[in-house]
Amino acid sequence: MQKLNVLLALREKLANRYAQMVGDYTSFFKNKQGAFQGTLKTHSPLDGYAVDATKVANVRVVTTVNEKMDWWLKEALEYFNTALAIEASNGQDAPMVELVFEGKTYGPFPATVLLRLRGLVENDKFATMLASIPVREETKVWLPIDEDEDYKKRGNIYQTERQEGETRTTETHDEILKDPNIDPQHLPSNYRATTTQVKKTVKTGDYTVQFFSGEWTHQQRANLLKRRSALIDAINIALQKVNDREAVECNVADLFKHLIYG
């Protein structure tokens, strides 16, 4: 058990670190979505043809939304628990009420804790961070990982079906045009054959391409934002209950007159 004055001294440091983290996460979510995506491309050329470098890639999923949020929770909870412990200490003799959120009960908490909790959840920068969580393309069909053991171990990574196709190129060669008026066996000495360029599309190899994602679905992010709103509503209901009592008058007129006039 820590002393209240220790928590008060620690709170500012943790608050600054938390604010920096929320800003960093928002920036990362908005600008580094590629870190949540992976691509595997292969190309097998036929004899006589080179590997098509544009068809070869192995980009790994650097991180997933769940991995980022696991770390965020670990860091954020140190600040949250410290800030709320201060409020709980200041309101330990005050009436308390349970917080009911999506059928689960938490607490009981005094009004001081509920007010501080509401401030944390309502924070605009926190809301922006949550709204910036990367989501994967809905135009692709995403399936559970079936082969990559590293991805399986990490979890929350999905893949598309492996697409297969052929690489092709257009080859050109000159072909002599037949002249119906000339006997090929008795060509005039000054005869100049007429040629034309013939183009032919040929197969050069086989390729595969597969995409991977550690992003969330649109539905997951929407549900999170919905839960945030529901939590704010639940806190407001709890505050109404805990504050359903007679108010105590507090008049500081003399104090502030003293401050202004001495």
GROMACS elastic network, one bead per residue, 0.5 to 0.9 nm:
[ bonds ]
;  ai    aj funct       b0    kb
    2     5     6  0.84180   500
    2     6     6  0.66154   500
    2     7     6  0.70543   500
    3     6     6  0.52979   500
    3     7     6  0.66477   500
    3     8     6  0.88852   500
    4     7     6  0.51255   500
    4     8     6  0.62249   500
    4     9     6  0.87196   500
    4    85     6  0.84139   500
    4    86     6  0.65465   500
    4    89     6  0.73892   500
    5     9     6  0.62637   500
    5    10     6  0.86425   500
    6     9     6  0.51877   500
    6    10     6  0.62287   500
    6    11     6  0.86595   500
    7    11     6  0.59495   500
    7    82     6  0.62951   500
    7    83     6  0.78258   500
    7    85     6  0.79671   500
    7    86     6  0.67469   500
    8    11     6  0.52663   500
    8    12     6  0.74165   500
    8    82     6  0.83584   500
    8    83     6  0.81948   500
    8    86     6  0.70941   500
    9    12     6  0.65782   500
    9    13     6  0.77022   500
   10    13     6  0.55508   500
   10    14     6  0.63203   500
   10    15     6  0.86334   500
   10    79     6  0.88385   500
   10    82     6  0.78528   500
   11    14     6  0.51633   500
   11    15     6  0.58993   500
   11    16     6  0.86141   500
   11    79     6  0.68774   500
   11    82     6  0.64297   500
   11    83     6  0.62410   500
   11    86     6  0.88301   500
   12    16     6  0.62201   500
   12    17     6  0.86161   500
   13    16     6  0.53781   500
   13    17     6  0.63405   500
   13    18     6  0.86489   500
   13    79     6  0.88996   500
   14    17     6  0.50737   500
   14    18     6  0.59863   500
   14    19     6  0.85694   500
   14    76     6  0.86421   500
   14    78     6  0.75459   500
   14    79     6  0.52924   500
   14    80     6  0.88589   500
   14    82     6  0.83802   500
   14    83     6  0.89498   500
   15    18     6  0.50629   500
   15    19     6  0.61487   500
   15    20     6  0.86150   500
   15    79     6  0.63085   500
   15    80     6  0.87459   500
   15    83     6  0.85437   500
   16    19     6  0.51910   500
   16    20     6  0.62387   500
   16    21     6  0.86280   500
   17    20     6  0.51676   500
   17    21     6  0.61852   500
   17    22     6  0.87672   500
   17    75     6  0.89083   500
   17    76     6  0.89788   500
   17    79     6  0.85971   500
   18    21     6  0.50200   500
   18    22     6  0.62431   500
   18    23     6  0.86786   500
   18    75     6  0.75084   500
   18    76     6  0.62137   500
   18    79     6  0.69397   500
   19    22     6  0.52362   500
   19    23     6  0.63476   500
   19    24     6  0.86691   500
   19   125     6  0.83913   500
   19   126     6  0.88247   500
   20    23     6  0.51969   500
   20    24     6  0.61461   500
   20    25     6  0.86177   500
   21    25     6  0.60266   500
   21    26     6  0.85295   500
   21    72     6  0.79419   500
   21    75     6  0.86051   500
   21    76     6  0.85307   500
   22    25     6  0.51449   500
   22    26     6  0.61716   500
   22    27     6  0.86469   500
   22    72     6  0.84943   500
   22   125     6  0.70250   500
   22   126     6  0.64885   500
   22   129     6  0.65594   500
   23    26     6  0.51980   500
   23    27     6  0.62565   500
   23    28     6  0.86019   500
   23   125     6  0.73867   500
   23   126     6  0.85896   500
   23   129     6  0.75725   500
   24    27     6  0.51805   500
   24    28     6  0.60720   500
   24    29     6  0.85627   500
   25    29     6  0.59841   500
   25    30     6  0.84778   500
   25    68     6  0.84414   500
   25    72     6  0.85414   500
   25   129     6  0.66038   500
   25   132     6  0.88169   500
   25   133     6  0.89060   500
   26    29     6  0.52112   500
   26    30     6  0.61704   500
   26    31     6  0.85238   500
   26   125     6  0.83375   500
   26   126     6  0.86442   500
   26   128     6  0.70115   500
   26   130     6  0.79221   500
   26   131     6  0.87730   500
   26   132     6  0.62566   500
   26   133     6  0.79061   500
   27    30     6  0.52106   500
   27    31     6  0.58764   500
   27    32     6  0.77817   500
   27   129     6  0.83487   500
   27   132     6  0.85952   500
   28    31     6  0.53063   500
   28    32     6  0.50983   500
   28    33     6  0.74203   500
   29    32     6  0.58266   500
   29    33     6  0.59929   500
   29    65     6  0.89415   500
   29   129     6  0.77599   500
   29   132     6  0.57540   500
   29   133     6  0.56387   500
   29   134     6  0.59258   500
   30    33     6  0.65598   500
   30   132     6  0.60606   500
   30   133     6  0.77296   500
   30   134     6  0.74275   500
   31    34     6  0.82798   500
   32    35     6  0.56744   500
   32    36     6  0.78380   500
   33    36     6  0.55866   500
   33    37     6  0.71096   500
   33   134     6  0.62710   500
   33   135     6  0.87219   500
   33   215     6  0.83528   500
   34    37     6  0.50997   500
   34    38     6  0.77462   500
   34    61     6  0.82304   500
   34    62     6  0.84871   500
   35    38     6  0.78723   500
   35    60     6  0.83675   500
   35    61     6  0.61060   500
   35    62     6  0.50544   500
   35    63     6  0.60832   500
   35    64     6  0.80474   500
   35   214     6  0.85987   500
   36    60     6  0.87084   500
   36    61     6  0.53596   500
   36    62     6  0.60138   500
   36    63     6  0.53827   500
   36    64     6  0.54864   500
   36    65     6  0.74218   500
   36   134     6  0.78959   500
   36   136     6  0.89738   500
   36   212     6  0.84152   500
   36   213     6  0.58533   500
   36   215     6  0.57889   500
   37    59     6  0.79184   500
   37    60     6  0.72248   500
   37    61     6  0.50685   500
   37    62     6  0.74939   500
   37    63     6  0.83074   500
   37    64     6  0.85524   500
   37   136     6  0.85910   500
   37   211     6  0.75136   500
   37   212     6  0.57265   500
   37   214     6  0.63026   500
   37   215     6  0.74596   500
   38    58     6  0.75394   500
   38    62     6  0.79932   500
   38   159     6  0.89095   500
   38   210     6  0.84445   500
   38   211     6  0.57506   500
   38   213     6  0.61529   500
   38   214     6  0.84337   500
   39    57     6  0.67069   500
   39    58     6  0.57723   500
   39    60     6  0.67371   500
   39    61     6  0.81836   500
   39   209     6  0.72897   500
   39   210     6  0.58378   500
   39   212     6  0.60345   500
   39   213     6  0.88466   500
   40    56     6  0.75358   500
   40    57     6  0.54914   500
   40    59     6  0.63707   500
   40    60     6  0.80957   500
   40   208     6  0.79643   500
   40   209     6  0.57103   500
   40   210     6  0.52192   500
   40   211     6  0.64281   500
   40   212     6  0.81665   500
   41    54     6  0.87741   500
   41    55     6  0.57607   500
   41    58     6  0.63598   500
   41    59     6  0.88704   500
   41   207     6  0.72532   500
   41   208     6  0.55911   500
   41   210     6  0.65157   500
   41   211     6  0.87553   500
   42    55     6  0.60372   500
   42    57     6  0.68143   500
   42    58     6  0.84699   500
   42   206     6  0.82971   500
   42   207     6  0.54462   500
   42   208     6  0.52387   500
   42   209     6  0.66248   500
   43    51     6  0.63641   500
   43    52     6  0.66613   500
   43    53     6  0.81864   500
   43    55     6  0.57934   500
   43    56     6  0.60172   500
   43   167     6  0.84850   500
   43   205     6  0.69275   500
   43   206     6  0.57430   500
   43   208     6  0.66512   500
   44    50     6  0.88570   500
   44    51     6  0.67308   500
   44    52     6  0.85616   500
   44   204     6  0.86760   500
   44   205     6  0.54300   500
   44   206     6  0.52094   500
   44   207     6  0.62585   500
   44   208     6  0.89836   500
   45    48     6  0.79981   500
   45    49     6  0.57602   500
   45    50     6  0.60564   500
   45    51     6  0.55367   500
   45    52     6  0.77192   500
   45   167     6  0.83124   500
   45   204     6  0.57637   500
   45   206     6  0.63839   500
   45   207     6  0.84391   500
   46    49     6  0.57359   500
   46    50     6  0.79869   500
   46    51     6  0.88847   500
   46   203     6  0.79542   500
   46   204     6  0.54810   500
   46   206     6  0.79531   500
   47    50     6  0.82415   500
   47   204     6  0.82286   500
   47   205     6  0.86043   500
   48   204     6  0.83714   500
   49    52     6  0.88144   500
   49   204     6  0.61153   500
   49   205     6  0.77881   500
   50    53     6  0.88167   500
   50   204     6  0.82753   500
   50   205     6  0.89029   500
   51    54     6  0.87788   500
   51    55     6  0.80717   500
   51    56     6  0.82223   500
   51   204     6  0.89905   500
   51   205     6  0.82379   500
   52    55     6  0.54917   500
   52    56     6  0.70137   500
   52   167     6  0.84271   500
   52   205     6  0.87959   500
   53    56     6  0.53289   500
   53    57     6  0.81362   500
   54    57     6  0.78071   500
   55   167     6  0.89597   500
   55   207     6  0.67956   500
   55   208     6  0.79878   500
   55   209     6  0.79836   500
   56   207     6  0.84603   500
   56   208     6  0.88394   500
   56   209     6  0.86502   500
   57   209     6  0.88269   500
   59    62     6  0.86899   500
   60    63     6  0.89523   500
   60   212     6  0.81440   500
   61    64     6  0.73780   500
   61   151     6  0.84484   500
   61   157     6  0.82383   500
   61   212     6  0.70244   500
   61   213     6  0.67778   500
   61   214     6  0.67174   500
   62   214     6  0.85096   500
   63    66     6  0.83808   500
   63    67     6  0.63877   500
   63    68     6  0.71112   500
   63   214     6  0.66071   500
   63   215     6  0.88376   500
   64    67     6  0.51149   500
   64    68     6  0.63050   500
   64    69     6  0.85973   500
   64   154     6  0.88443   500
   64   155     6  0.87738   500
   64   156     6  0.70884   500
   64   157     6  0.71397   500
   64   213     6  0.77218   500
   64   215     6  0.59626   500
   64   216     6  0.83857   500
   65    68     6  0.51384   500
   65    69     6  0.60563   500
   65    70     6  0.84868   500
   65   133     6  0.72458   500
   65   134     6  0.73392   500
   65   135     6  0.88969   500
   65   156     6  0.82772   500
   65   214     6  0.61439   500
   65   215     6  0.55424   500
   65   216     6  0.65393   500
   66    69     6  0.50315   500
   66    70     6  0.59111   500
   66    71     6  0.85943   500
   66   155     6  0.87926   500
   66   156     6  0.70204   500
   66   214     6  0.79385   500
   66   215     6  0.83181   500
   66   216     6  0.83507   500
   67    70     6  0.51689   500
   67    71     6  0.64809   500
   67    72     6  0.86680   500
   67   154     6  0.86038   500
   67   156     6  0.87782   500
   67   214     6  0.89380   500
   68    71     6  0.53544   500
   68    72     6  0.61755   500
   68    73     6  0.87555   500
   69    73     6  0.60099   500
   69    74     6  0.84936   500
   70    73     6  0.53012   500
   70    74     6  0.63802   500
   70    75     6  0.88850   500
   71    74     6  0.51142   500
   71    75     6  0.63395   500
   71    76     6  0.84794   500
   72    75     6  0.52935   500
   72    76     6  0.57971   500
   72    77     6  0.82994   500
   73    76     6  0.50533   500
   73    77     6  0.57303   500
   73    78     6  0.86130   500
   74    77     6  0.56726   500
   74    78     6  0.70329   500
   75    78     6  0.57578   500
   75    79     6  0.72938   500
   76    79     6  0.53878   500
   76    80     6  0.61440   500
   76    81     6  0.85707   500
   77    81     6  0.56894   500
   77    82     6  0.81349   500
   78    81     6  0.54773   500
   78    82     6  0.61741   500
   78    83     6  0.86675   500
   79    82     6  0.51801   500
   79    83     6  0.60821   500
   79    84     6  0.84978   500
   80    83     6  0.52443   500
   80    84     6  0.60239   500
   80    85     6  0.83536   500
   80   117     6  0.82408   500
   80   120     6  0.80320   500
   81    84     6  0.51787   500
   81    85     6  0.58190   500
   81    86     6  0.85951   500
   82    85     6  0.51148   500
   82    86     6  0.64478   500
   82    87     6  0.89269   500
   83    86     6  0.53949   500
   83    87     6  0.66789   500
   83    88     6  0.88501   500
   83   113     6  0.87510   500
   83   116     6  0.78234   500
   83   117     6  0.89218   500
   84    87     6  0.50089   500
   84    88     6  0.60096   500
   84    89     6  0.84866   500
   84   112     6  0.84574   500
   84   113     6  0.57009   500
   84   114     6  0.86661   500
   84   116     6  0.68036   500
   84   117     6  0.72148   500
   85    89     6  0.60493   500
   85    90     6  0.85717   500
   85   113     6  0.80048   500
   86    89     6  0.51507   500
   86    90     6  0.62855   500
   86    91     6  0.86677   500
   86   113     6  0.84311   500
   87    90     6  0.50790   500
   87    91     6  0.61186   500
   87    92     6  0.83496   500
   87   110     6  0.83068   500
   87   111     6  0.87767   500
   87   112     6  0.54151   500
   87   113     6  0.51575   500
   87   114     6  0.88132   500
   87   115     6  0.89938   500
   87   116     6  0.73652   500
   88    91     6  0.50867   500
   88    92     6  0.56052   500
   88   109     6  0.73258   500
   88   110     6  0.67483   500
   88   111     6  0.88483   500
   88   112     6  0.67929   500
   88   113     6  0.57136   500
   89    92     6  0.51753   500
   89    93     6  0.85325   500
   90    93     6  0.79928   500
   90    94     6  0.86774   500
   90   112     6  0.75539   500
   91    94     6  0.51826   500
   91    95     6  0.81867   500
   91    96     6  0.88024   500
   91   109     6  0.87127   500
   91   110     6  0.58919   500
   91   111     6  0.74563   500
   91   112     6  0.60464   500
   91   113     6  0.77072   500
   92    95     6  0.81807   500
   92    96     6  0.85410   500
   92   109     6  0.88117   500
   92   110     6  0.71188   500
   93    96     6  0.87207   500
   93   110     6  0.84873   500
   94   110     6  0.60991   500
   94   111     6  0.78900   500
   94   112     6  0.88757   500
   95   109     6  0.82014   500
   95   110     6  0.58632   500
   95   111     6  0.77414   500
   95   242     6  0.65436   500
   95   243     6  0.85268   500
   96   107     6  0.83059   500
   96   108     6  0.55622   500
   96   111     6  0.69983   500
   96   242     6  0.62257   500
   97   107     6  0.70975   500
   97   109     6  0.54051   500
   97   110     6  0.64355   500
   97   111     6  0.80772   500
   97   238     6  0.64499   500
   97   239     6  0.80655   500
   97   241     6  0.71237   500
   97   242     6  0.57285   500
   98   105     6  0.64013   500
   98   106     6  0.57969   500
   98   109     6  0.61923   500
   98   110     6  0.88605   500
   98   238     6  0.68670   500
   98   242     6  0.89647   500
   99   104     6  0.82150   500
   99   105     6  0.56555   500
   99   106     6  0.50402   500
   99   107     6  0.60432   500
   99   108     6  0.67210   500
   99   109     6  0.74060   500
   99   114     6  0.85863   500
   99   234     6  0.67201   500
   99   235     6  0.65667   500
   99   237     6  0.82637   500
   99   238     6  0.57528   500
   99   239     6  0.89431   500
  100   103     6  0.61854   500
  100   104     6  0.55764   500
  100   106     6  0.63285   500
  100   107     6  0.87977   500
  100   231     6  0.87825   500
  100   234     6  0.63040   500
  100   235     6  0.81544   500
  100   237     6  0.87950   500
  100   238     6  0.77491   500
  101   104     6  0.53255   500
  101   105     6  0.63965   500
  101   106     6  0.77358   500
  101   230     6  0.74721   500
  101   231     6  0.61936   500
  101   233     6  0.88870   500
  101   234     6  0.58858   500
  101   235     6  0.83430   500
  102   105     6  0.84436   500
  102   227     6  0.84630   500
  102   230     6  0.78807   500
  102   231     6  0.82056   500
  102   234     6  0.85624   500
  105   108     6  0.85137   500
  106   109     6  0.81135   500
  107   110     6  0.87613   500
  109   112     6  0.79683   500
  109   113     6  0.60524   500
  109   114     6  0.66100   500
  109   238     6  0.88990   500
  109   242     6  0.89154   500
  110   113     6  0.55903   500
  110   114     6  0.65741   500
  110   115     6  0.88787   500
  110   239     6  0.86333   500
  110   242     6  0.73118   500
  111   114     6  0.50064   500
  111   115     6  0.60380   500
  111   116     6  0.85464   500
  111   238     6  0.83365   500
  111   239     6  0.61490   500
  111   242     6  0.64552   500
  111   243     6  0.73869   500
  112   115     6  0.53105   500
  112   116     6  0.63197   500
  112   117     6  0.85966   500
  113   116     6  0.51648   500
  113   117     6  0.59714   500
  113   118     6  0.85078   500
  114   118     6  0.60352   500
  114   119     6  0.85616   500
  114   235     6  0.63329   500
  114   236     6  0.82783   500
  114   238     6  0.77219   500
  114   239     6  0.67463   500
  115   118     6  0.51367   500
  115   119     6  0.63085   500
  115   120     6  0.88394   500
  115   235     6  0.80558   500
  115   236     6  0.87273   500
  115   239     6  0.77607   500
  116   119     6  0.50720   500
  116   120     6  0.64192   500
  116   121     6  0.88542   500
  117   120     6  0.51554   500
  117   121     6  0.63377   500
  117   122     6  0.85318   500
  117   232     6  0.89335   500
  117   235     6  0.79732   500
  118   121     6  0.51934   500
  118   122     6  0.58456   500
  118   123     6  0.83318   500
  118   231     6  0.84704   500
  118   232     6  0.62499   500
  118   235     6  0.65326   500
  118   236     6  0.80301   500
  119   122     6  0.52058   500
  119   123     6  0.59458   500
  120   123     6  0.54176   500
  120   126     6  0.78701   500
  121   124     6  0.85407   500
  121   126     6  0.71785   500
  121   127     6  0.77322   500
  121   228     6  0.70624   500
  121   229     6  0.87850   500
  121   231     6  0.79876   500
  121   232     6  0.69762   500
  122   125     6  0.88244   500
  122   126     6  0.75193   500
  122   127     6  0.70653   500
  122   228     6  0.82682   500
  122   229     6  0.85380   500
  122   232     6  0.71355   500
  123   126     6  0.53221   500
  123   127     6  0.63133   500
  123   128     6  0.88003   500
  124   128     6  0.61624   500
  124   129     6  0.86380   500
  125   129     6  0.61979   500
  125   130     6  0.87450   500
  126   129     6  0.51150   500
  126   130     6  0.64232   500
  126   131     6  0.87289   500
  127   130     6  0.52332   500
  127   131     6  0.62052   500
  127   132     6  0.86659   500
  127   225     6  0.80308   500
  127   228     6  0.84535   500
  128   131     6  0.50520   500
  128   132     6  0.61539   500
  129   132     6  0.51641   500
  129   133     6  0.67755   500
  130   133     6  0.55567   500
  130   221     6  0.76708   500
  130   224     6  0.77716   500
  130   225     6  0.71203   500
  131   134     6  0.86071   500
  131   221     6  0.72616   500
  131   222     6  0.83996   500
  131   224     6  0.88690   500
  131   225     6  0.71661   500
  132   135     6  0.87720   500
  132   221     6  0.89001   500
  133   215     6  0.79571   500
  133   216     6  0.75732   500
  133   221     6  0.69580   500
  134   214     6  0.88775   500
  134   215     6  0.55299   500
  134   216     6  0.64044   500
  134   217     6  0.83878   500
  134   218     6  0.86829   500
  134   221     6  0.84705   500
  135   138     6  0.86723   500
  135   213     6  0.89866   500
  135   214     6  0.86920   500
  135   217     6  0.51478   500
  135   218     6  0.56579   500
  135   219     6  0.89643   500
  135   220     6  0.85554   500
  135   221     6  0.75388   500
  136   139     6  0.89217   500
  136   140     6  0.84944   500
  136   142     6  0.89645   500
  136   213     6  0.67756   500
  136   214     6  0.80586   500
  136   215     6  0.53820   500
  136   216     6  0.61332   500
  136   217     6  0.57886   500
  136   218     6  0.73424   500
  137   140     6  0.59456   500
  137   141     6  0.86645   500
  137   142     6  0.89949   500
  137   217     6  0.81105   500
  137   218     6  0.87022   500
  138   141     6  0.72816   500
  138   142     6  0.85527   500
  138   217     6  0.78811   500
  138   218     6  0.79998   500
  140   160     6  0.69383   500
  141   159     6  0.81637   500
  141   160     6  0.58734   500
  141   161     6  0.75908   500
  142   158     6  0.58414   500
  142   159     6  0.53482   500
  142   161     6  0.77460   500
  142   211     6  0.89435   500
  142   212     6  0.83393   500
  142   213     6  0.84257   500
  143   146     6  0.84282   500
  143   157     6  0.89648   500
  143   158     6  0.54726   500
  143   159     6  0.52133   500
  143   160     6  0.59188   500
  143   161     6  0.74959   500
  144   152     6  0.85814   500
  144   156     6  0.84499   500
  144   157     6  0.72495   500
  144   158     6  0.50335   500
  144   159     6  0.62540   500
  144   160     6  0.85823   500
  145   148     6  0.66133   500
  145   149     6  0.84226   500
  145   151     6  0.69382   500
  145   152     6  0.61493   500
  145   155     6  0.85974   500
  145   156     6  0.89814   500
  145   157     6  0.68383   500
  145   158     6  0.55522   500
  145   159     6  0.58724   500
  145   160     6  0.88319   500
  145   212     6  0.86861   500
  146   149     6  0.82558   500
  146   152     6  0.77526   500
  146   159     6  0.84465   500
  147   150     6  0.89967   500
  147   151     6  0.84546   500
  147   152     6  0.78601   500
  148   151     6  0.54514   500
  148   152     6  0.62611   500
  148   153     6  0.87904   500
  149   153     6  0.61109   500
  149   154     6  0.86362   500
  150   153     6  0.51525   500
  150   154     6  0.62793   500
  150   155     6  0.86300   500
  151   154     6  0.51479   500
  151   155     6  0.60658   500
  151   156     6  0.81247   500
  151   157     6  0.62415   500
  151   158     6  0.84379   500
  152   155     6  0.51953   500
  152   156     6  0.80971   500
  152   157     6  0.74592   500
  154   157     6  0.75160   500
  155   158     6  0.85224   500
  155   214     6  0.86808   500
  156   213     6  0.84435   500
  156   214     6  0.61195   500
  156   215     6  0.82198   500
  156   216     6  0.85284   500
  157   212     6  0.68280   500
  157   213     6  0.54760   500
  157   215     6  0.76164   500
  158   211     6  0.84212   500
  158   212     6  0.55500   500
  158   213     6  0.52820   500
  158   214     6  0.66095   500
  158   215     6  0.85766   500
  159   162     6  0.85427   500
  159   210     6  0.71238   500
  159   211     6  0.56466   500
  159   213     6  0.64062   500
  160   163     6  0.83901   500
  160   210     6  0.59096   500
  160   211     6  0.54720   500
  160   212     6  0.65842   500
  160   213     6  0.88187   500
  161   209     6  0.86568   500
  161   210     6  0.64243   500
  161   211     6  0.79945   500
  162   208     6  0.64415   500
  162   209     6  0.57715   500
  162   211     6  0.79542   500
  163   207     6  0.82332   500
  163   208     6  0.53819   500
  163   209     6  0.52248   500
  163   210     6  0.62918   500
  164   206     6  0.73506   500
  164   207     6  0.57394   500
  164   209     6  0.66848   500
  165   205     6  0.86925   500
  165   206     6  0.58004   500
  165   207     6  0.53449   500
  165   208     6  0.64048   500
  165   209     6  0.87418   500
  166   203     6  0.66958   500
  166   204     6  0.74138   500
  166   205     6  0.57571   500
  166   207     6  0.59080   500
  166   208     6  0.86970   500
  167   202     6  0.86432   500
  167   203     6  0.59602   500
  167   204     6  0.54616   500
  167   205     6  0.52131   500
  167   206     6  0.58521   500
  167   207     6  0.68009   500
  168   201     6  0.65754   500
  168   202     6  0.54808   500
  168   204     6  0.51701   500
  168   205     6  0.71722   500
  168   206     6  0.89944   500
  169   200     6  0.82537   500
  169   201     6  0.55929   500
  169   202     6  0.55981   500
  169   203     6  0.65850   500
  169   204     6  0.67072   500
  170   199     6  0.63308   500
  170   200     6  0.54141   500
  170   202     6  0.62391   500
  170   203     6  0.89112   500
  171   198     6  0.82541   500
  171   199     6  0.56331   500
  171   200     6  0.52672   500
  171   201     6  0.62538   500
  171   202     6  0.70919   500
  172   197     6  0.63926   500
  172   198     6  0.55441   500
  172   200     6  0.63757   500
  172   201     6  0.88963   500
  173   196     6  0.83032   500
  173   197     6  0.56014   500
  173   198     6  0.54324   500
  173   199     6  0.67326   500
  173   200     6  0.84889   500
  174   195     6  0.61716   500
  174   196     6  0.55363   500
  174   198     6  0.60666   500
  174   199     6  0.89395   500
  175   194     6  0.85460   500
  175   195     6  0.53362   500
  175   196     6  0.53974   500
  175   197     6  0.62136   500
  175   198     6  0.65766   500
  176   193     6  0.65248   500
  176   194     6  0.58489   500
  176   196     6  0.64541   500
  176   197     6  0.89165   500
  177   193     6  0.72530   500
  177   194     6  0.56200   500
  177   195     6  0.54578   500
  177   196     6  0.68531   500
  178   181     6  0.88446   500
  178   182     6  0.82075   500
  178   184     6  0.87799   500
  178   193     6  0.83231   500
  178   194     6  0.80197   500
  178   195     6  0.89432   500
  179   182     6  0.54982   500
  179   183     6  0.81883   500
  179   184     6  0.87014   500
  179   193     6  0.84183   500
  179   194     6  0.84530   500
  180   183     6  0.76262   500
  182   185     6  0.86312   500
  182   186     6  0.76920   500
  182   187     6  0.68269   500
  182   188     6  0.86095   500
  183   186     6  0.53619   500
  183   187     6  0.63068   500
  184   187     6  0.57495   500
  187   190     6  0.82841   500
  187   191     6  0.64684   500
  188   191     6  0.51506   500
  188   192     6  0.88974   500
  189   192     6  0.88461   500
  203   206     6  0.83428   500
  213   216     6  0.83230   500
  216   219     6  0.80204   500
  216   220     6  0.60649   500
  216   221     6  0.67653   500
  217   220     6  0.51858   500
  217   221     6  0.66112   500
  217   222     6  0.86714   500
  218   221     6  0.53598   500
  218   222     6  0.61298   500
  218   223     6  0.86059   500
  219   223     6  0.59988   500
  219   224     6  0.85616   500
  220   223     6  0.51554   500
  220   224     6  0.62882   500
  220   225     6  0.88258   500
  221   224     6  0.50815   500
  221   225     6  0.63513   500
  221   226     6  0.85822   500
  222   225     6  0.52268   500
  222   226     6  0.61475   500
  222   227     6  0.86546   500
  223   227     6  0.61023   500
  223   228     6  0.86338   500
  224   227     6  0.50440   500
  224   228     6  0.62749   500
  224   229     6  0.88177   500
  225   228     6  0.50858   500
  225   229     6  0.64958   500
  225   230     6  0.87105   500
  226   229     6  0.52480   500
  226   230     6  0.62350   500
  226   231     6  0.86802   500
  227   231     6  0.60106   500
  227   232     6  0.85948   500
  228   231     6  0.51223   500
  228   232     6  0.63828   500
  228   233     6  0.87550   500
  229   232     6  0.51774   500
  229   233     6  0.63390   500
  229   234     6  0.86982   500
  230   233     6  0.50343   500
  230   234     6  0.61375   500
  230   235     6  0.86433   500
  231   235     6  0.61491   500
  231   236     6  0.85854   500
  232   235     6  0.51280   500
  232   236     6  0.62511   500
  232   237     6  0.87274   500
  233   236     6  0.50925   500
  233   237     6  0.62826   500
  233   238     6  0.87154   500
  234   237     6  0.51204   500
  234   238     6  0.62647   500
  234   239     6  0.86416   500
  235   238     6  0.50659   500
  235   239     6  0.61387   500
  235   240     6  0.86516   500
  236   239     6  0.50236   500
  236   240     6  0.62404   500
  236   241     6  0.87482   500
  237   240     6  0.51232   500
  237   241     6  0.64333   500
  237   242     6  0.88335   500
  238   241     6  0.51347   500
  238   242     6  0.62106   500
  238   243     6  0.84992   500
  239   242     6  0.51690   500
  239   243     6  0.59034   500
  239   244     6  0.83652   500
  240   243     6  0.52762   500
  240   244     6  0.60426   500
  241   244     6  0.52472   500
  241   245     6  0.86161   500
  242   245     6  0.76090   500
  243   246     6  0.81484   500
  243   247     6  0.83488   500
  244   247     6  0.88907   500
  251   254     6  0.78784   500
  251   255     6  0.86205   500
  252   255     6  0.51276   500
  252   256     6  0.63707   500
  252   257     6  0.86205   500
  253   256     6  0.54197   500
  253   257     6  0.61159   500
  253   258     6  0.85502   500
  254   257     6  0.50611   500
  254   258     6  0.60777   500
  254   259     6  0.85578   500
  255   258     6  0.51972   500
  255   259     6  0.63088   500
  255   260     6  0.88901   500
  256   260     6  0.61108   500
  256   261     6  0.83880   500
  257   260     6  0.51730   500
  257   261     6  0.58069   500
  257   262     6  0.72309   500
  258   261     6  0.53936   500
  259   262     6  0.56466   500
